[in-house]
């Protein structure tokens, strides 16, 4: 049995829709639904909407009496694709640590192309600016079709560009940014082929992209501390293993361990919410300092944190430790409690394993704690 082109198209879109819905179910099977997962879920719903609209359009395309239905299917398609592109951009920004919900002015500006794309889509029945369907059911692109593409795909092109720039400037998180750029590359490639060759490759690019994003989210969950959002011990070990593998003795690599002294006292007297705030404040202080130098921040576990520093001599760690303590004091100035940090560090030596590197720095911190009692 030889399938017609319409039947093959329907099967392709149904396959893509099933893939998206399976990933959507996987996302919600996890009890913990984090901010980027909520964004990802909205992206998947928009993907499902545009695939359903295209399936409906394929089914009604040859029906000359269904011109209005054809218009509606295409309008839903363009609105859904614009939503996919917009949420892809927001998700990419979230991956970079940018929370657009806290930047009202910027959020309004960034919504403008999205709203313009939706306006073009829903008014095209009267204006024919985006597309029109004649009495014979023939679909024709309108004069502003190219502008609609700029409004929609500008978001994903920007997301790729920003991800690549971040990958170049941030060695610590380079892998994450490269993965985000690759995930966004597939929809862009699919859309270019679809516009140029008029073939339905955008759906293939979307499926490959959302699958790549899902794998990135899973990897991020494995390597991220749930309380602070920083790297966890698993990510630290992986990062050090990569560094040691390429270490040639040139740039000095130093591992700094920190212990939050008196955290149990804060939990008992002020409550666990304040204890969590103490931990998050120390992580924020580390991030503030690390952002200037590109250092690696990690919550090692409990009240212990770590900082991996490059191009710094062990003798300079005293000044760095003082800077961290001062930053923490400044951030906790209005709180009823104070936090004292105990430090320990070690420099990487040739032939040292990850386990030996961790042990040496950790033991140095433990000895410093014992000496201050």
C-alpha positions as CSV (number, residue, x, y, z in Angstrom):
1,X,0.0,0.0,0.0
2,X,1.5,3.4,-1.1
3,X,0.6,6.3,1.1
4,X,-0.3,9.7,-0.4
5,X,1.8,12.8,0.4
6,X,-1.0,14.1,2.7
7,X,-1.1,10.8,4.6
8,X,2.7,10.8,5.0
9,X,2.6,14.4,6.3
10,X,-0.1,13.5,8.8
11,X,1.9,10.6,10.0
12,X,5.0,12.8,10.4
13,X,3.1,15.4,12.5
14,X,1.3,12.7,14.6
15,X,4.7,11.1,15.3
16,X,6.1,14.5,16.3
17,X,3.0,15.2,18.5
18,X,3.4,11.9,20.3
19,X,7.1,12.6,21.0
20,X,6.3,16.0,22.5
21,X,3.4,14.6,24.6
22,X,5.6,11.7,25.9
23,X,8.3,14.3,27.0
24,X,5.5,16.4,28.5
25,X,4.3,13.5,30.6
26,X,7.9,12.8,31.7
27,X,8.2,16.4,32.9
28,X,5.1,16.2,35.0
29,X,6.0,12.7,36.4
30,X,8.6,14.5,38.5
31,X,7.1,15.8,41.7
32,X,9.5,18.8,41.8
33,X,8.5,21.2,39.0
34,X,11.2,23.9,38.9
35,X,10.9,27.3,37.1
36,X,12.7,26.2,33.9
37,X,10.6,23.0,33.8
38,X,7.4,25.1,34.0
39,X,8.7,27.2,31.1
40,X,9.6,24.0,29.2
41,X,6.1,22.6,29.8
42,X,4.6,25.8,28.3
43,X,7.0,25.4,25.3
44,X,5.8,21.8,24.8
45,X,2.1,22.8,24.9
46,X,2.8,25.4,22.2
47,X,4.6,22.8,20.1
48,X,1.6,20.5,20.5
49,X,-0.8,23.3,19.4
50,X,1.1,24.1,16.2
51,X,1.3,20.4,15.3
52,X,-2.4,19.9,15.9
53,X,-3.1,23.0,13.8
54,X,-1.0,21.7,10.9
55,X,-2.7,18.3,11.1
56,X,-6.1,20.0,10.9
57,X,-4.9,22.1,8.0
58,X,-3.7,19.1,6.1
59,X,-7.0,17.3,6.6
60,X,-9.1,20.3,5.4
61,X,-6.7,21.6,2.7
62,X,-8.6,20.1,-0.2
63,X,-12.1,21.1,1.0
64,X,-13.1,24.1,-0.9
65,X,-16.1,24.7,1.4
66,X,-13.9,25.0,4.4
67,X,-12.1,28.2,3.6
68,X,-12.8,29.8,7.1
69,X,-11.7,26.6,8.8
70,X,-8.5,26.7,6.8
71,X,-7.9,30.3,7.9
72,X,-8.5,29.3,11.5
73,X,-6.1,26.4,11.3
74,X,-3.3,28.6,9.8
75,X,-3.9,31.4,12.3
76,X,-3.6,28.9,15.2
77,X,-0.5,27.6,13.6
78,X,1.2,30.9,13.4
79,X,0.2,32.0,16.9
80,X,1.5,28.6,18.2
81,X,4.8,28.9,16.4
82,X,5.3,32.5,17.6
83,X,4.6,31.2,21.2
84,X,7.1,28.3,20.7
85,X,9.8,30.8,19.6
86,X,9.1,33.2,22.4
87,X,9.2,30.5,25.1
88,X,12.3,29.1,23.6
89,X,13.9,32.5,24.1
90,X,12.7,32.8,27.7
91,X,13.9,29.3,28.5
92,X,17.3,30.1,27.0
93,X,17.5,33.3,29.2
94,X,16.5,31.2,32.2
95,X,19.3,28.8,31.5
96,X,21.7,31.8,31.6
97,X,20.3,32.7,35.0
98,X,18.2,35.7,33.8
99,X,14.8,36.0,35.4
100,X,12.7,38.2,33.1
101,X,9.8,38.2,35.5
102,X,11.8,40.5,37.8
103,X,12.6,43.0,35.0
104,X,9.2,44.6,34.1
105,X,10.4,47.2,31.6
106,X,12.6,44.7,29.7
107,X,9.9,42.1,29.8
108,X,7.4,44.5,28.1
109,X,10.0,45.4,25.4
110,X,10.8,41.7,24.7
111,X,7.1,40.9,24.4
112,X,6.6,43.5,21.6
113,X,7.7,41.3,18.6
114,X,5.7,38.4,20.0
115,X,2.5,40.5,20.3
116,X,3.1,41.9,16.8
117,X,3.4,38.3,15.5
118,X,0.1,37.4,17.1
119,X,-1.6,40.5,15.9
120,X,-0.5,39.8,12.3
121,X,-1.8,36.2,12.7
122,X,-5.3,36.9,14.1
123,X,-6.0,39.9,11.7
124,X,-4.9,38.3,8.5
125,X,-8.4,37.0,7.7
126,X,-9.4,40.7,7.0
127,X,-6.0,42.1,6.0
128,X,-4.3,39.2,4.1
129,X,-1.0,40.6,5.3
130,X,0.3,37.3,6.5
131,X,-1.4,34.9,4.1
132,X,-4.7,34.4,2.4
133,X,-6.8,31.4,1.1
134,X,-8.7,32.0,-2.1
135,X,-12.0,30.5,-3.1
136,X,-10.3,27.4,-4.5
137,X,-8.6,26.7,-1.2
138,X,-5.2,27.8,-2.4
139,X,-2.9,29.1,0.3
140,X,-0.7,32.1,-0.6
141,X,1.8,34.0,1.5
142,X,1.0,37.6,2.2
143,X,3.2,40.7,1.8
144,X,4.2,40.7,5.5
145,X,5.0,37.0,5.7
146,X,8.8,37.8,5.8
147,X,8.2,40.3,8.7
148,X,6.4,37.6,10.6
149,X,9.4,35.3,10.2
150,X,11.6,38.1,11.7
151,X,9.3,38.5,14.6
152,X,9.1,34.8,15.4
153,X,12.6,33.5,14.6
154,X,14.4,36.5,15.9
155,X,13.9,35.1,19.3
156,X,15.6,31.8,18.6
157,X,18.4,33.4,16.6
158,X,19.0,35.7,19.6
159,X,19.0,32.7,21.9
160,X,21.6,30.9,19.9
161,X,23.8,34.0,19.6
162,X,23.6,34.7,23.4
163,X,24.4,31.1,24.2
164,X,27.5,31.0,22.0
165,X,28.7,34.3,23.5
166,X,28.2,33.0,27.0
167,X,30.0,29.8,26.0
168,X,33.0,31.8,24.8
169,X,33.1,34.0,28.0
170,X,32.2,31.5,30.7
171,X,34.5,28.5,30.7
172,X,32.9,27.0,33.8
173,X,29.4,26.7,32.2
174,X,30.6,26.4,28.6
175,X,29.1,22.9,28.1
176,X,25.7,24.1,29.2
177,X,25.6,27.0,26.8
178,X,26.9,25.0,23.9
179,X,24.2,22.4,24.5
180,X,21.5,25.1,24.6
181,X,22.8,26.6,21.3
182,X,22.7,23.1,19.7
183,X,19.2,22.5,20.9
184,X,18.1,25.8,19.3
185,X,20.0,25.1,16.1
186,X,17.6,22.3,15.0
187,X,14.4,24.4,14.9
188,X,16.3,27.1,13.0
189,X,17.6,24.7,10.4
190,X,14.2,23.1,10.1
191,X,12.5,26.4,9.6
192,X,15.0,27.6,7.0
193,X,14.6,24.4,4.9
194,X,10.8,24.7,5.3
195,X,10.7,28.3,4.1
196,X,13.2,27.7,1.2
197,X,12.1,24.3,0.0
198,X,8.4,24.5,1.2
199,X,8.8,21.1,3.0
200,X,7.6,20.3,6.5
201,X,11.1,20.1,8.2
202,X,10.2,22.6,11.0
203,X,8.4,19.9,12.9
204,X,11.5,17.6,12.7
205,X,13.7,20.4,14.0
206,X,11.2,21.1,16.8
207,X,11.2,17.4,17.9
208,X,15.0,17.2,17.9
209,X,15.2,20.5,19.7
210,X,12.8,19.7,22.5
211,X,14.4,16.3,23.0
212,X,17.8,18.0,23.3
213,X,16.3,20.5,25.8
214,X,14.8,17.6,27.8
215,X,18.2,15.9,28.1
216,X,19.8,19.2,29.1
217,X,17.2,19.7,31.8
218,X,17.8,16.2,33.1
219,X,21.5,16.8,33.2
220,X,21.0,20.1,34.9
221,X,18.8,18.5,37.6
222,X,21.5,15.8,38.2
223,X,24.3,18.4,38.7
224,X,22.4,21.2,40.4
225,X,21.8,21.8,44.2
226,X,18.1,22.1,44.8
227,X,18.2,24.7,47.5
228,X,20.7,27.2,46.1
229,X,20.6,26.4,42.3
230,X,24.4,26.2,42.3
231,X,26.5,23.3,41.2
232,X,26.5,20.2,43.4
233,X,29.2,17.7,44.4
234,X,28.6,15.6,41.3
235,X,29.2,18.6,39.1
236,X,32.3,19.5,41.1
237,X,33.9,16.1,40.7
238,X,33.1,16.2,37.0
239,X,34.6,19.7,36.6
240,X,37.8,18.8,38.5
241,X,38.2,15.6,36.5
242,X,38.0,17.6,33.2
243,X,40.5,20.2,34.6
244,X,43.0,17.6,35.8
245,X,42.8,15.8,32.5
246,X,44.1,18.9,30.7
247,X,46.3,20.3,33.5
248,X,49.8,21.0,32.3
249,X,51.1,22.8,35.4
250,X,50.7,26.2,33.7
251,X,47.8,28.1,35.3
252,X,47.5,27.5,39.0
253,X,44.3,25.7,40.1
254,X,43.2,26.1,43.7
255,X,40.3,24.4,45.5
256,X,38.8,26.4,48.4
257,X,36.5,24.7,50.9
258,X,34.2,26.7,53.1
259,X,32.3,25.6,56.2
260,X,29.4,27.7,57.6
261,X,30.0,27.7,61.3
262,X,27.1,27.7,63.7
263,X,24.4,26.7,61.1
264,X,22.8,24.3,63.6
265,X,22.5,27.1,66.1
266,X,20.8,29.3,63.5
267,X,18.4,26.4,62.7
268,X,17.6,25.8,66.4
269,X,17.1,29.4,67.4
270,X,15.8,31.2,64.3
271,X,14.3,28.3,62.4
272,X,15.3,26.2,59.3
273,X,14.1,29.0,57.0
274,X,16.8,31.3,58.3
275,X,19.3,28.5,58.2
276,X,18.5,28.0,54.5
277,X,18.8,31.8,54.0
278,X,22.2,31.7,55.6
279,X,23.4,29.0,53.1
280,X,21.9,30.8,50.1
281,X,23.4,34.1,51.2
282,X,26.9,32.5,51.3
283,X,26.3,31.0,47.8
284,X,25.2,34.5,46.6
285,X,28.4,36.0,48.0
286,X,30.5,33.4,46.3
287,X,28.7,34.0,43.0
288,X,29.3,37.7,43.3
289,X,33.0,37.2,43.7
290,X,33.2,34.3,41.3
291,X,31.4,36.3,38.5
292,X,34.3,38.7,38.4
293,X,36.9,36.0,37.9
294,X,35.0,33.1,36.3
295,X,35.4,30.8,39.4
296,X,33.4,27.6,39.9
297,X,30.9,27.7,42.8
298,X,29.6,24.6,44.4
299,X,27.5,23.5,47.4
300,X,29.4,20.4,48.5
301,X,26.8,19.3,51.0
302,X,25.1,20.5,54.1
303,X,26.9,23.6,55.4
304,X,30.0,23.0,53.2
305,X,30.7,24.8,50.0
306,X,33.6,24.9,47.5
307,X,35.1,27.4,45.1
308,X,37.5,26.4,42.3
309,X,39.9,29.2,41.3
310,X,42.1,29.5,38.3
311,X,45.2,31.7,37.8
312,X,45.5,32.4,41.5
313,X,48.3,31.5,43.9
314,X,47.5,29.7,47.1
315,X,49.1,32.6,49.1
316,X,46.4,34.9,47.7
317,X,43.6,32.7,49.1
318,X,43.8,34.6,52.5
319,X,42.7,37.8,50.8
320,X,40.0,36.0,48.8
321,X,38.7,34.4,52.0
322,X,38.5,37.8,53.7
323,X,36.6,39.2,50.7
324,X,34.1,36.3,50.9
325,X,33.5,36.9,54.6
326,X,33.1,40.6,54.1
327,X,30.6,40.0,51.2
328,X,28.6,37.7,53.4
329,X,28.6,40.2,56.3
330,X,27.3,42.9,54.0
331,X,24.4,40.7,52.7
332,X,23.4,39.7,56.2
333,X,23.7,43.1,57.8
334,X,19.9,43.4,58.4
335,X,19.5,39.9,59.8
336,X,19.4,38.9,63.5
337,X,22.2,36.4,63.1
338,X,25.7,36.4,61.7
339,X,27.7,33.8,59.8
340,X,31.3,32.9,60.4
341,X,33.1,31.0,57.7
342,X,36.0,28.6,58.1
343,X,38.3,28.1,55.1
344,X,40.7,25.5,53.8
345,X,42.4,25.2,50.4
346,X,44.9,23.2,48.3
347,X,46.7,23.8,45.0
348,X,46.6,21.2,42.3
349,X,49.9,19.3,41.8
350,X,51.0,17.3,38.8
351,X,49.8,13.7,39.0
352,X,47.2,14.4,41.7
353,X,43.8,12.7,41.3
354,X,40.4,14.3,41.9
355,X,40.0,12.3,45.2
356,X,43.5,13.5,46.4
357,X,42.8,17.1,45.5
358,X,39.5,17.1,47.3
359,X,40.9,15.3,50.4
360,X,43.9,17.8,50.7
361,X,41.7,20.9,50.5
362,X,39.0,19.4,52.8
363,X,41.6,18.3,55.4
364,X,43.1,21.8,55.4
365,X,39.6,23.2,56.2
366,X,39.0,20.7,58.9
367,X,42.4,21.4,60.5
368,X,41.6,25.2,60.4
369,X,38.3,24.5,62.1
370,X,40.0,22.5,64.9
371,X,42.6,25.2,65.5
372,X,40.0,27.9,66.0
373,X,38.0,26.0,68.7
